[in-house]
């Protein structure tokens, strides 16, 4: 089985199911951009109804906000003398837009050698090109996923994650916490597993590859 958990979109699920041709179970998934305690929080959803009207409305709003953010970052690059070919119609057809798409455009225009260099030179979190994302309050996000019939999990929890914060989120309906992901060290994974067991939560793992 495989879950496609792209940022703020379910657009990858249907083509993956088509490609899988019934040989692999494709789980409905998403990674919703949320906010918790004034920090960006990535909320995983699994097994939900991707046609849920409430969820679709929220995702459509976020898609539009991402498109506006993308345009802002293009303008900021142009202000620095980095002009890129940008067709909003074509780009919007690719689902929710993010810095990864912009990095690919920088590579294709030969402004940088690769995606990694694009982030180092232009698109890093602390850089002047970065623009804020629209975020859903995490409690609302958890409720949204669960009302759509899904399971909610904390994606790649940072070191802001404590047993106390995990307990609070669990009280709000969080079902699981990710304990196996590329940036997670063995000691931290054991700690997260222990907290999950204490709270009666499930654990998950993922590649964090979008």
RORO-230232 format. One line per 2 residues: number of its first residue (from 1); their letters; for each residue x, y, z of N, C-alpha, C. Coordinates in steps of 0.1 Angstrom, whole numbers, plus 2048, in hexadecimal, padded with zeros to 3 digits. Layout:
BEGIN
NUM	a	X:Y:Z:X:Y:Z:X:Y:Z  ... .
END
This chain:
BEGIN
1	xx	808:7F4:800:800:800:800:809:80C:800  803:817:7FB:80A:824:7FB:801:82F:7FD .
3	xx	805:83A:804:7FD:846:807:804:851:800  7FD:859:7F8:802:865:7F2:7FD:871:7FB .
5	xx	807:877:801:803:882:80B:80A:88F:806  805:895:7FC:80A:8A1:7F7:805:8AD:7FF .
7	xx	80B:8B8:7FE:807:8C4:806:7FA:8CA:800  7F0:8CA:809:7E3:8D1:806:7DC:8CD:7FA .
9	xx	7DE:8C0:7F5:7D7:8BC:7E9:7D6:8AD:7E9  7CB:8A8:7E3:7C9:899:7E1:7CB:896:7D3 .
11	xx	7D0:89F:7CB:7D0:89D:7BC:7D9:891:7B8  7E2:88D:7C0:7EB:882:7BC:7E5:874:7BE .
13	xx	7D9:874:7C5:7D4:867:7C9:7CE:85F:7BD  7C6:866:7B5:7BF:85F:7A9:7C9:85A:79F .
15	xx	7D3:862:79B:7DD:85D:791:7E5:852:796  7E8:852:7A4:7EF:847:7AA:7E7:83A:7AA .
17	xx	7DB:83B:7AC:7D2:82F:7AC:7D1:82A:79E  7D1:833:794:7D1:82E:786:7DD:827:783 .
19	xx	7E9:82D:787:7F6:826:784:7F7:819:78B  7F1:818:797:7F3:80C:79F:7EB:801:79A .
21	xx	7E0:804:792:7D8:7FA:78B:7D3:7EF:794  7D0:7F2:7A1:7CB:7E8:7AA:7D5:7DF:7B0 .
23	xx	7E2:7E0:7AC:7ED:7D8:7B2:7F2:7DC:7BF  7F0:7EA:7C2:7F5:7EF:7CE:7E9:7F7:7D4 .
25	xx	7E6:7F6:7E1:7DC:7FE:7E7:7E1:80D:7E8  7D9:816:7E3:7DD:824:7E4:7D3:82B:7EE .
27	xx	7D9:82F:7FA:7D2:835:805:7D0:844:802  7C4:848:804:7C2:857:803:7CA:85E:80E .
29	xx	7D1:868:80A:7DA:86F:813:7DC:87E:810  7E0:885:81A:7E3:894:818:7EC:898:823 .
31	xx	7F4:8A3:821:7FB:8AA:82B:7F6:8B8:82C  7EE:8BB:836:7E7:8C8:837:7F0:8D2:83E .
33	xx	7F1:8DE:839:7F9:8E8:83F:7F1:8EF:84A  7F5:8ED:856:7EE:8F2:862:7F7:8FB:86B .
35	xx	7F1:900:875:7F8:908:87F:7F5:904:88D  800:902:895:7FE:8FE:8A3:808:906:8AC .
37	xx	803:90D:8B5:80B:914:8BF:815:91E:8B7  80F:924:8AD:816:92E:8A4:821:928:89C .
39	xx	821:91B:89A:82B:914:892:824:90D:886  82A:90C:87B:824:904:870:824:8F6:874 .
41	xx	819:8EF:871:817:8E1:875:812:8DA:869  818:8CE:866:813:8C6:85B:80B:8BB:860 .
43	xx	7FF:8BA:85C:7F5:8B0:860:7F2:8A6:855  7F5:89A:858:7F2:88F:84F:7E4:88A:850 .
45	xx	7DE:887:845:7D1:881:845:7D1:875:83C  7CB:86A:841:7CA:85D:83A:7BC:858:83A .
47	xx	7B9:850:82F:7AC:849:82F:79F:851:82E  7A0:85E:82B:795:867:82B:78E:866:81E .
49	xx	782:86C:81D:77B:86D:811:77F:87A:80A  786:878:7FF:78C:884:7F8:781:88C:7F1 .
51	xx	775:887:7F0:76A:88F:7EA:762:896:7F5  766:896:801:75F:89D:80C:75E:8AC:809 .
53	xx	752:8B1:809:750:8BF:804:757:8C9:80D  757:8C7:81A:75D:8D1:823:76C:8D1:821 .
55	xx	772:8C5:81F:781:8C4:81D:784:8CA:810  77C:8C7:805:77F:8CC:7F8:77F:8DC:7F8 .
57	xx	775:8E1:7FF:774:8F0:800:781:8F6:806  786:8F0:811:792:8F5:818:79E:8F4:80F .
59	xx	79F:8E9:808:7AA:8E6:7FF:7AA:8F0:7F3  79E:8F3:7EE:79E:8FD:7E3:7A2:90A:7E7 .
61	xx	79E:90E:7F4:7A3:91B:7F9:7B2:91B:7FB  7B7:910:7FF:7C6:910:801:7CD:910:7F4 .
63	xx	7C7:909:7EA:7CD:909:7DD:7CF:917:7D7  7C4:91F:7D9:7C4:92D:7D4:7CE:935:7DB .
65	xx	7CF:933:7E9:7D9:93A:7F1:7E7:936:7ED  7E9:92A:7E9:7F7:925:7E5:7FA:92C:7D8 .
67	xx	7F0:92D:7CF:7F3:933:7C2:7F7:942:7C3  7F0:949:7CC:7F3:957:7CF:801:958:7D5 .
69	xx	805:94F:7DE:812:94F:7E5:81D:94C:7DA  81A:943:7D1:823:940:7C6:826:94C:7BE .
71	xx	81C:953:7BA:81D:960:7B2:826:96A:7BA  824:96B:7C7:82B:974:7CF:83A:971:7CF .
73	xx	83D:964:7D0:84B:95F:7CF:852:962:7C2  84A:960:7B7:84F:962:7A9:852:971:7A8 .
75	xx	849:97A:7AD:84C:988:7AD:858:98C:7B5  85A:986:7C0:866:989:7C8:873:984:7C1 .
77	xx	872:979:7BA:87E:975:7B2:880:97F:7A7  876:984:7A0:877:98D:796:87D:99A:79B .
79	xx	87A:99E:7A7:87F:9AA:7AD:88E:9A9:7AF  893:99D:7B0:8A1:99A:7B2:8A8:997:7A5 .
81	xx	8A1:99A:79A:8A7:998:78D:8A6:98A:787  89E:981:78E:89D:973:78A:88F:972:783 .
83	xx	88F:973:776:882:972:76F:880:963:76A  874:95E:76C:870:951:769:864:950:760 .
85	xx	863:947:756:857:945:74F:84C:940:758  841:946:759:836:942:762:829:943:75C .
87	xx	823:938:75A:815:938:754:80C:933:75F  804:93C:766:7FC:938:771:7F2:92D:76E .
89	xx	7ED:92D:762:7E3:922:75E:7E9:915:75E  7F5:914:758:7FD:907:758:801:903:766 .
91	xx	806:90C:76E:80A:909:77B:7FF:904:784  7F3:90B:783:7E8:907:78C:7E3:8FA:789 .
93	xx	7E5:8F5:77C:7E1:8E8:779:7E9:8DD:780  7F4:8E1:786:7FD:8D7:78D:7F8:8D5:79B .
95	xx	7ED:8DA:79F:7E9:8D8:7AD:7ED:8E3:7B6  7F0:8E1:7C3:7F4:8EC:7CC:802:8EF:7C9 .
97	xx	805:8FC:7C7:812:901:7C4:81A:904:7D0  827:901:7CF:830:903:7DA:83E:906:7D5 .
99	xx	847:908:7DF:855:90B:7DC:85C:901:7D3  858:8F4:7D4:85E:8EA:7CC:85C:8ED:7BD .
101	xx	84F:8F1:7BA:84D:8F4:7AC:856:900:7A7  857:90A:7B0:85F:915:7AD:86E:911:7AB .
103	xx	873:908:7B4:880:903:7B3:883:8FC:7A5  879:8F4:7A1:87A:8ED:794:87B:8F7:788 .
105	xx	873:902:789:874:90D:77F:881:913:77F  887:915:78B:895:91B:78B:89F:912:785 .
107	xx	89E:905:787:8A7:8FB:781:8A5:8FB:772  899:8FB:76D:896:8FB:75E:89B:907:757 .
109	xx	89B:913:75E:89F:91F:758:8AE:921:75A  8B5:917:761:8C3:916:763:8C9:921:76C .
111	xx	8C0:926:775:8C4:92F:77F:8CC:928:78A  8C9:91B:78C:8CF:913:796:8D2:905:790 .
113	xx	8DB:8FE:796:8DE:8F1:791:8D4:8E6:795  8CE:8E7:7A0:8C5:8DD:7A5:8BB:8E3:7AF .
115	xx	8B1:8DB:7B4:8A7:8E0:7BD:8AD:8E4:7CA  8B7:8DC:7CF:8BE:8DF:7DC:8C4:8ED:7DB .
117	xx	8CB:8F0:7D0:8D1:8FE:7CF:8C6:909:7CE  8BB:906:7C8:8B0:910:7C8:8AC:914:7D5 .
119	xx	8AA:90A:7DE:8A6:90D:7EC:8B2:914:7F4  8BE:910:7F1:8C9:916:7F8:8CB:925:7F4 .
121	xx	8C9:928:7E7:8CC:935:7E2:8C0:93E:7E3  8B4:939:7E1:8A8:942:7E0:89C:93E:7E9 .
123	xx	899:932:7EC:88C:92E:7F1:88C:929:7FF  897:92B:806:897:926:814:88E:92D:81D .
125	xx	88B:927:829:881:92C:832:884:93A:837  891:93D:838:895:94A:83D:898:954:832 .
127	xx	896:950:826:899:959:81B:88F:964:818  892:96D:80F:889:978:80C:87F:974:801 .
129	xx	880:969:7FB:876:965:7F1:86B:95E:7F7  86D:957:802:863:94F:809:857:958:80D .
131	xx	84B:953:80B:83E:95A:80F:836:950:818  82F:956:821:828:94D:82B:81C:945:824 .
133	xx	81A:939:829:80F:931:824:802:934:82C  7F7:930:826:7EB:930:82E:7EB:923:836 .
135	xx	7E7:925:843:7E7:919:84C:7D9:917:852  7D5:90B:854:7C9:907:85B:7CC:905:86A .
137	xx	7C4:90B:873:7C7:907:881:7C6:8F8:883  7D0:8F2:88A:7D1:8E4:88A:7C5:8DD:890 .
139	xx	7BF:8E3:899:7B2:8DC:89F:7A8:8DB:894  7A6:8E6:88C:79D:8E5:881:7A1:8DB:876 .
141	xx	7AE:8DA:874:7B3:8D0:86A:7B0:8C2:86E  7B3:8BF:87B:7B0:8B2:880:7A1:8AE:87F .
143	xx	799:8B8:883:78A:8B6:882:786:8B4:873  78C:8BB:86A:789:8BA:85C:78C:8AD:857 .
145	xx	797:8A7:85A:79B:89A:855:792:88F:85B  78F:890:868:787:886:86E:779:887:869 .
147	xx	774:893:867:766:893:862:765:88E:854  770:88E:84D:770:887:83F:773:878:840 .
149	xx	773:873:84C:774:865:84E:783:860:84F  78C:869:851:79A:866:851:7A1:865:85F .
151	xx	7AE:862:85E:7B7:860:86A:7C1:86C:869  7C3:873:874:7CC:87E:874:7D9:87B:87B .
153	xx	7E4:87F:876:7F1:87C:87C:7FA:888:87B  803:88A:884:80D:895:884:819:891:87B .
155	xx	81B:898:871:826:895:867:833:89A:86D  83E:892:86B:84B:895:86F:84C:89F:87B .
157	xx	847:89C:887:847:8A5:892:855:8AB:895  855:8B8:896:862:8BF:89A:865:8BD:8A9 .
159	xx	86F:8C4:8AD:872:8C3:8BC:86A:8CC:8C4  860:8D3:8BD:856:8DA:8C5:84C:8D0:8CA .
161	xx	84C:8C4:8C5:843:8B9:8C9:847:8B4:8D7  83F:8B5:8E1:841:8AF:8EE:836:8A6:8F1 .
163	xx	837:89E:8FC:82C:895:900:820:89D:903  822:8A9:909:817:8B2:90D:80F:8B7:901 .
165	xx	817:8BB:8F7:810:8C0:8EB:809:8B5:8E3  810:8A9:8E3:80A:89E:8DC:7FD:89A:8E3 .
167	xx	7FD:89A:8F1:7F1:897:8F8:7E5:8A1:8F5  7E9:8AE:8F4:7DE:8B8:8F1:7D8:8B5:8E3 .
169	xx	7E1:8B2:8D9:7DC:8B0:8CC:7D4:8A3:8CB  7D8:899:8D3:7D0:88C:8D4:7C2:88F:8D9 .
171	xx	7C2:898:8E3:7B5:89C:8E9:7AC:8A3:8DF  7B2:8A9:8D5:7AB:8B0:8CA:7A7:8A6:8BF .
173	xx	7AC:89A:8C0:7A8:890:8B6:7B4:88A:8AD  7C0:88F:8B0:7CB:889:8A8:7CD:87A:8AB .
175	xx	7CD:872:8A1:7CD:864:8A2:7DB:85E:8A3  7E5:864:89C:7F2:85E:89B:7FD:868:89A .
177	xx	80A:864:89C:815:86C:89A:820:865:892  826:86C:889:830:866:880:83D:864:888 .
179	xx	842:858:888:84F:855:890:85A:850:887  857:84E:87B:861:849:871:861:852:865 .
181	xx	86B:85B:864:86D:864:859:87C:867:858  880:86C:84C:88F:86E:84A:896:876:854 .
183	xx	890:880:85A:898:889:863:897:885:871  890:879:874:88E:875:882:899:86C:886 .
185	xx	8A0:870:891:8AB:867:896:8A5:85C:89F  8AD:852:8A0:8A8:846:8A7:8A3:848:8B5 .
187	xx	8AA:850:8BD:8A6:854:8CA:899:85B:8CB  897:865:8C1:88A:86C:8C0:87F:863:8BC .
189	xx	881:85A:8B3:877:851:8AF:872:848:8BB  87B:844:8C3:878:83C:8CF:86F:844:8D8 .
191	xx	873:851:8DA:86C:85A:8E3:85D:85C:8DE  85C:85E:8D1:84F:861:8CB:846:854:8CC .
193	xx	84C:848:8CA:845:83C:8CB:840:83A:8DA  848:83D:8E3:845:83B:8F1:839:845:8F5 .
195	xx	83A:851:8F0:82F:85A:8F3:822:856:8ED  823:851:8E0:817:84C:8D9:811:840:8E1 .
197	xx	819:837:8E6:814:82C:8ED:80D:830:8FA  813:839:901:80E:83E:90D:800:845:90B .
199	xx	7FE:84C:900:7F2:853:8FD:7E8:84A:8F6  7EC:83E:8F2:7E3:836:8EA:7E1:83A:8DC .
201	xx	7EC:840:8D6:7EB:845:8C8:7F2:83B:8BF  7EE:83B:8B2:7F5:834:8A8:802:83B:8A3 .
203	xx	80B:834:89D:817:83A:897:817:838:888  81E:840:881:81F:83F:872:82D:843:86E .
205	xx	82F:840:861:83C:844:85B:83B:848:84D  844:850:848:843:855:83A:851:859:835 .
207	xx	851:85B:828:85E:85E:821:860:86D:821  856:875:823:856:884:822:85C:888:815 .
209	xx	859:881:80B:85D:884:7FD:851:888:7F5  851:895:7F0:846:89A:7E9:849:89C:7DA .
END
